Amino acid sequence: MGHRLATPCEEAFFFVTNETLSDLEPQVLSRPEHSLSRTLISKNTLKVLYRLHRAGYLAYLVGGGVRDILLERRPKDFDVGTNARPTEIRRLFRNSRIIGRRFRLVHLLFKGETIEVSTFRASPDAEEAPESWDGDEGNEERLADIEELETDGHGEPLPEEYGTPEEDARRRDLTINGLFYNISDFSIIDHVGGLEDLDARLIRTIGEPVQRLQEDPVRMMRALEYAVRLGFEVEAATDRAIHECAGMIAEASPARLTYELLEALTSGQAAGICAAWQHYGIFERAFPEAIQGGDELIRVLEEVDRRHAAGQQLSEASLFGAIFLPRLAAVLREQAPAEARVDNSKLLRSQRELLGPACAEMHVANRKQHLINGGIFAVSKLRRPPERGRQVVKLVRQESFPVTWDLFTIGVGTGLLPWDTLAPWSQAVEQVHRLGADARQRFQLEGEDQPRRSHARRRRPRRRRGRHASTS
């Protein structure tokens, strides 16, 4: 697992409930007392923070950006918290759009960077899945509708939706994600004990663990993901709660589960994260139709991580396809041992039975499903050395070939597919890429030797009707 549990002494010292949190005074570190420098925050994020502050609003850098800078890690992105309402934020920034159905956020769009700005909220409800967000594309009528929804009909704001910075910190998932950086005085504000847990390198839920995981079972996946990514330990009460609540993961939104899976697959530590999910029995319960393969799947994810470390970015279709690679390899071994030819219709039938329910379960978009299906099916063609140049060209020209090649090379690298065909196929594919457009003429593709004739049917002249039909 790579992390140990906190000792009972550590647990007794750190554990606090939501009730005791409300009695604690926040810990505030002045600028000389911490290492977070504005030079480590993106210029666009600083612009957002300063503009909100100058307009009279609270403006905090929140969540993972604060955590990662204090850990001397490079943040993946930056989020901002404020007491300004979404419509007020929208009017301050022209490059913005309001998103969200249940709780509205604002995305500020800069070149190469999107900054998410959220109003402090009191609700502990689960976050919305990205797939459920619908954006405001700058329509002022839509903006007026949103503004009306934010009031009680008499111009008064709804009291239950938005909250104070303290309430916003306490409704978050983990203590290390509840830290705020205040741009007005450059201080760090901790309402939840996150600074102590950063020092102790502990993963802990905010409040009573079982209650918080029942509110949002996806927090189990996130807690284990952070434990692996940061090299932290899961504190004892949180560990027990994850074991107790593991079965509840099946009740979470499929779109959110798939989003967390994709986050893990693109993290560079997919193997460790998914192994942690397997250890707690979360992985298979979250994706019962898709996740099978055991140790073979972990080997595949280790290969994915190696490519990430080498700077090779895999598409989402290739990442999802990699999850099915162990099962595909088993089907190929069963239906076509060694270098025997594959029965295409039988393989396609097996593939549909495998991918159909799994992609539906994971809410994979239709276009990605098309690429995954085409990519996986073509892998079977690479188990035998290329026989003709036209075969190679036809395969390379397919839209799904990048997925095919990713899955084939991953399968070879993990021992799931035969390695002896890699060299001849690599040479053939390289030759096609080198020839480029000339490859069509070089290999004389079937049906393309002669220009196609046009069989367009001649249209009849339109008959005029009415009293003026005879005059023109």
C-alpha positions in Angstrom: 0.0 0.0 0.0 2.9 2.4 0.7 1.3 4.0 3.7 0.9 3.1 7.4 -1.9 3.9 9.7 -1.7 6.5 12.4 -1.1 5.2 15.9 -3.9 5.3 18.6 -2.0 8.2 20.2 -1.9 10.2 16.9 -5.6 9.4 16.4 -6.6 10.7 19.8 -4.6 13.9 19.3 -5.9 14.8 15.9 -9.4 13.4 15.7 -12.1 16.1 15.9 -15.8 16.0 15.0 -17.8 18.7 13.2 -19.1 19.8 16.6 -15.6 20.3 18.1 -14.4 22.0 14.9 -17.0 24.7 15.4 -15.4 25.4 18.8 -11.8 25.6 17.6 -10.2 28.9 16.8 -8.7 29.0 13.3 -4.9 28.8 13.0 -3.6 31.7 11.1 0.0 31.9 9.8 1.2 35.4 8.9 3.4 35.8 5.8 6.8 35.3 7.7 5.5 32.0 9.2 4.9 30.1 6.0 6.6 29.3 2.7 3.7 30.1 0.2 5.0 32.8 -2.1 3.0 34.7 -4.7 5.7 33.8 -7.3 4.5 30.2 -7.1 0.9 31.2 -8.0 0.0 31.6 -11.7 -0.2 35.2 -12.9 -3.8 34.7 -14.0 -4.8 33.5 -10.6 -3.2 36.5 -9.0 -5.1 38.8 -11.3 -8.4 37.1 -10.2 -7.5 37.3 -6.5 -6.5 41.0 -6.7 -9.5 42.1 -8.7 -11.9 40.4 -6.3 -10.1 42.0 -3.3 -10.1 45.5 -4.9 -13.8 45.1 -5.6 -14.4 44.6 -1.8 -14.8 40.9 -1.7 -12.9 38.2 0.3 -10.5 36.4 -2.1 -8.8 33.2 -1.1 -6.7 30.7 -2.9 -8.2 27.4 -1.8 -7.8 23.7 -1.8 -5.1 21.8 -3.6 -3.1 24.8 -4.8 -2.3 25.8 -1.2 -1.6 22.2 -0.2 0.8 21.5 -3.1 2.8 24.7 -2.7 3.3 24.1 1.0 4.5 20.6 0.1 6.8 22.1 -2.5 4.9 20.4 -5.4 3.7 22.1 -8.5 -0.1 22.5 -8.4 -2.1 21.1 -11.3 -4.5 24.0 -11.3 -5.7 26.8 -9.0 -9.1 27.4 -7.4 -10.4 30.6 -5.8 -13.0 31.0 -3.1 -14.8 34.2 -2.4 -18.0 35.7 -0.8 -19.0 37.2 -4.2 -22.0 35.6 -5.8 -21.7 34.0 -9.2 -23.5 36.8 -10.9 -21.2 39.3 -9.2 -18.1 37.4 -10.3 -19.6 37.2 -13.8 -19.9 41.0 -14.0 -16.3 41.5 -12.8 -14.8 39.2 -15.4 -15.8 39.3 -19.1 -13.9 36.1 -19.8 -16.2 34.0 -17.6 -19.1 31.6 -17.7 -21.4 30.3 -15.0 -21.6 26.5 -14.8 -23.5 24.1 -12.5 -27.1 23.1 -11.9 -27.3 22.5 -8.1 -24.5 24.8 -7.1 -23.2 27.4 -9.5 -19.5 28.0 -10.1 -17.7 30.4 -12.4 -15.0 29.4 -14.8 -12.6 32.2 -15.9 -11.1 31.4 -19.2 -7.5 32.5 -19.9 -5.2 31.4 -22.7 -4.0 27.9 -21.6 -5.6 28.1 -18.2 -9.1 27.9 -16.6 -9.5 29.1 -13.1 -12.5 28.0 -11.1 -14.1 30.5 -8.7 -16.6 29.3 -6.2 -18.7 31.2 -3.7 -18.2 30.1 -0.1 -20.9 27.5 0.7 -22.4 25.9 3.7 -23.9 22.7 2.2 -22.0 19.5 2.9 -23.6 17.8 -0.2 -21.5 15.9 -2.7 -19.8 17.8 -5.5 -21.4 17.7 -8.9 -19.9 15.6 -11.6 -18.3 17.6 -14.4 -20.6 15.9 -16.9 -23.6 17.4 -15.2 -22.4 21.0 -15.5 -24.1 23.2 -18.0 -22.5 26.5 -18.9 -23.6 30.1 -19.4 -22.2 31.1 -22.8 -22.5 34.8 -22.1 -26.3 35.1 -22.8 -27.4 38.0 -20.7 -31.0 36.7 -20.5 -29.6 33.4 -19.1 -27.6 35.5 -16.6 -30.7 37.3 -15.5 -32.5 34.0 -15.0 -29.6 32.7 -12.8 -29.6 35.9 -10.8 -33.4 35.5 -10.1 -32.8 31.9 -9.0 -30.3 33.2 -6.4 -33.0 35.2 -4.6 -36.2 34.2 -2.8 -38.4 36.1 -5.2 -38.3 39.3 -3.3 -34.7 40.3 -4.0 -33.3 38.6 -0.9 -30.5 36.1 -1.2 -31.1 32.4 -0.4 -29.6 31.8 3.1 -29.1 28.1 3.0 -26.9 27.7 -0.1 -24.0 30.1 0.6 -21.9 30.3 3.8 -18.9 31.7 5.5 -15.3 30.8 4.9 -15.4 28.6 8.1 -18.4 26.7 6.8 -16.9 26.3 3.4 -13.7 24.8 4.9 -15.6 22.3 7.1 -17.8 21.0 4.2 -14.7 19.9 2.2 -13.5 16.3 2.1 -10.0 16.2 3.7 -8.2 18.4 6.2 -5.3 18.9 3.9 -7.7 20.3 1.2 -9.3 22.8 3.6 -6.5 25.4 3.7 -7.0 29.0 2.5 -4.5 31.7 1.4 -5.8 35.2 1.9 -4.6 37.6 -0.7 -5.4 40.7 1.5 -2.6 40.0 4.0 -0.8 36.9 2.5 -1.8 34.8 5.5 -2.7 31.1 5.6 -6.0 30.3 7.4 -6.7 26.8 8.7 -10.1 26.0 10.2 -9.8 22.2 10.1 -6.4 21.1 11.4 -4.9 20.7 7.9 -1.6 22.3 8.7 -1.0 19.7 11.5 -1.9 16.8 9.1 0.4 18.2 6.4 3.3 18.2 8.9 2.3 14.7 10.1 1.7 13.5 6.5 -1.7 12.2 7.3 -4.9 11.7 5.2 -7.9 12.5 7.4 -11.5 13.3 6.7 -12.9 16.6 8.0 -15.4 15.7 10.8 -16.6 12.2 11.8 -15.3 9.8 9.1 -18.3 7.5 8.6 -20.7 10.4 8.4 -18.6 12.2 5.8 -18.1 9.1 3.7 -21.8 8.3 3.8 -22.5 11.9 2.6 -20.3 11.3 -0.4 -18.8 7.8 -1.0 -16.5 9.2 -3.7 -14.5 10.7 -0.9 -13.1 7.2 -0.2 -11.5 7.1 -3.6 -10.1 10.6 -3.3 -8.7 9.9 0.2 -6.8 6.8 -1.1 -5.7 8.7 -4.3 -4.1 11.5 -2.2 -2.5 8.9 0.1 -0.7 7.4 -2.9 0.1 10.6 -4.8 1.5 12.4 -1.8 3.0 9.4 0.0 0.9 10.1 3.0 -0.6 7.7 5.6 -4.3 7.1 6.2 -5.2 7.9 9.7 -6.7 5.1 11.7 -10.3 6.3 12.1 -10.5 7.2 8.4 -9.0 3.8 7.5 -11.7 2.0 9.5 -14.4 4.1 8.0 -13.3 3.3 4.4 -13.4 -0.4 5.2 -16.9 0.0 6.8 -18.3 2.1 3.9 -16.6 0.5 0.9 -19.9 -1.1 -0.3 -21.5 2.3 -0.6 -19.3 3.2 -3.5 -21.8 1.5 -5.8 -24.4 4.1 -4.9 -22.3 7.0 -6.2 -22.9 8.7 -9.5 -21.4 6.7 -12.4 -20.2 9.9 -14.1 -18.3 11.0 -10.9 -16.8 7.5 -10.5 -15.5 7.6 -14.1 -14.2 11.1 -13.6 -12.1 9.9 -10.6 -10.9 6.9 -12.5 -9.7 9.1 -15.4 -8.0 11.4 -12.8 -6.1 8.4 -11.5 -5.2 7.1 -15.0 -3.7 10.5 -15.9 -1.9 11.0 -12.6 1.3 9.1 -13.4 0.5 6.9 -10.4 -2.4 4.9 -11.7 -1.1 1.5 -10.6 -0.6 2.5 -7.0 -4.0 4.3 -6.8 -5.9 1.4 -8.3 -4.1 -1.1 -6.1 -5.2 0.9 -3.1 -8.8 0.9 -4.4 -8.5 -2.9 -4.9 -7.1 -3.4 -1.4 -10.2 -1.8 0.2 -12.6 -3.5 -2.2 -13.7 -0.3 -3.9 -12.4 -0.7 -7.4 -14.5 -3.8 -8.4 -17.6 -2.4 -6.7 -17.3 0.9 -8.5 -16.9 -0.7 -11.9 -18.3 -4.3 -11.7 -18.6 -4.7 -15.5 -15.3 -3.1 -16.4 -12.7 -3.9 -13.8 -11.3 -7.4 -14.0 -7.8 -8.7 -14.4 -6.2 -8.5 -11.0 -2.4 -8.4 -11.1 -2.4 -8.3 -15.0 -4.4 -5.0 -14.8 -1.9 -3.6 -12.3 0.9 -4.5 -14.7 -0.9 -2.7 -17.5 -1.3 0.4 -15.3 2.4 0.3 -14.4 3.1 0.5 -18.1 0.7 3.4 -18.5 2.6 5.2 -15.6 6.0 4.5 -17.3 4.7 6.3 -20.4 3.4 9.2 -18.4 6.8 9.5 -16.7 8.4 9.5 -20.2 6.2 12.3 -21.3 4.0 10.2 -23.6 0.4 11.4 -23.3 -2.2 8.7 -23.9 -5.7 9.6 -25.2 -8.8 8.9 -23.0 -9.8 6.2 -25.5 -6.4 4.5 -25.1 -6.6 4.8 -21.3 -10.0 3.3 -21.1 -9.0 0.6 -23.6 -6.1 -0.3 -21.5 -8.4 -1.3 -18.7 -9.9 -4.0 -20.9 -6.6 -5.2 -22.3 -6.2 -8.2 -19.9 -9.6 -9.5 -20.8 -9.1 -8.9 -24.5 -5.8 -10.9 -24.3 -7.6 -13.8 -22.6 -10.3 -13.8 -25.3 -7.6 -13.9 -28.0 -5.7 -16.7 -26.4 -8.9 -18.7 -26.1 -10.2 -18.1 -29.6 -7.0 -18.0 -31.6 -4.0 -19.7 -29.9 -0.5 -18.8 -31.0 -0.6 -17.2 -34.5 -3.8 -18.8 -35.6 -6.2 -16.6 -37.6 -9.0 -14.9 -35.7 -12.7 -15.6 -36.5 -13.7 -11.9 -36.9 -17.4 -12.4 -36.3 -16.8 -14.5 -33.2 -14.3 -11.9 -31.8 -16.6 -9.0 -32.5 -19.5 -10.8 -30.7 -17.2 -11.4 -27.7 -16.0 -7.8 -27.8 -19.6 -6.4 -27.8 -20.4 -8.6 -24.8 -17.4 -7.3 -23.0 -17.4 -3.6 -23.9 -21.1 -2.8 -24.2 -22.2 -3.1 -20.6 -18.8 -1.8 -19.3 -18.9 1.4 -21.4 -22.6 2.0 -20.5 -21.7 1.5 -16.8 -18.8 4.0 -17.1 -20.9 6.5 -19.2 -18.2 6.5 -21.9 -19.2 8.9 -24.7 -20.2 7.3 -28.1 -17.2 8.7 -30.0 -14.8 7.2 -27.4 -16.7 3.9 -27.6 -16.2 3.9 -31.3 -12.4 4.5 -31.0 -12.1 1.9 -28.2 -14.0 -0.7 -30.2 -12.1 -0.1 -33.4 -8.8 0.1 -31.6 -9.3 -3.2 -29.6 -10.5 -5.1 -32.6 -7.5 -4.2 -34.7 -5.1 -5.4 -32.0 -6.0 -8.9 -33.1 -4.5 -8.2 -36.6 -1.1 -7.3 -35.1 -0.6 -10.8 -33.6 0.6 -11.9 -37.0 3.5 -10.2 -39.0 2.3 -7.9 -41.8 1.8 -9.8 -45.0 1.2 -7.0 -47.6 1.9 -3.3 -47.8 -1.7 -2.5 -48.5 -2.7 -4.3 -45.3 -0.5 -1.9 -43.3 -1.7 1.2 -45.1 -5.4 0.3 -44.6 -4.8 -0.3 -40.9 -2.7 2.9 -40.3 -5.3 5.0 -42.1 -8.1 4.0 -39.7 -9.2 6.7 -37.3 -8.7 4.3 -34.3 -5.2 3.2 -35.2 -3.5 5.4 -32.5 -5.6 3.5 -29.9 -4.7 0.2 -31.6 -1.0 1.0 -31.5 -1.1 2.2 -27.9 -2.9 -1.0 -26.7 -0.6 -3.3 -28.8 2.6 -1.8 -27.5 1.3 -1.8 -23.9 0.2 -5.5 -24.3 3.6 -6.4 -25.6 5.3 -4.5 -22.8 3.4 -6.4 -20.2 3.6 -9.8 -21.8 -0.1 -10.0 -22.6 0.5 -10.0 -26.4 3.3 -11.7 -28.4 6.5 -9.6 -28.6 7.8 -11.2 -31.8 5.5 -9.3 -34.1 6.4 -5.9 -32.6 9.6 -5.4 -34.7 8.1 -6.1 -38.2 5.0 -4.1 -37.4 7.0 -1.2 -36.1 9.1 -1.2 -39.2 6.1 -1.3 -41.5 4.2 1.5 -39.7 7.3 3.6 -39.7 7.7 3.1 -43.4 4.1 4.1 -44.0 4.5 7.3 -41.9 7.7 8.1 -43.7 6.1 7.7 -47.2 3.0 9.8 -46.1 0.6 10.5 -48.9 2.8 8.6 -51.4 2.0 5.3 -49.6 -1.3 5.1 -51.4 0.4 5.0 -54.8 3.3 2.8 -53.5 1.0 0.0 -52.2 -1.8 0.3 -54.8 -4.8 0.1 -52.5 -7.6 -2.0 -53.8 -10.3 0.0 -55.3 -8.2 3.1 -55.6 -6.1 2.2 -58.7 -8.5 4.1 -61.0 -10.4 7.3 -60.2 -14.0 6.6 -59.2 -16.7 7.5 -61.7 -19.5 9.8 -60.7 -22.9 8.1 -60.8 -24.8 11.2 -59.9 -28.3 11.0 -61.4 -29.3 13.9 -63.7 -32.0 16.1 -62.3 -35.1 16.7 -64.4 -35.9 20.3 -65.2 -38.4 21.8 -62.7 -41.9 22.1 -64.2 -43.4 25.5 -63.6 -47.0 25.8 -62.3 -49.6 28.5 -62.2 -50.8 31.2 -64.6 -47.2 32.4 -65.4 -45.9 29.0 -66.2 -45.9 29.7 -69.9 -44.3 33.1 -69.8 -40.7 33.7 -68.8 
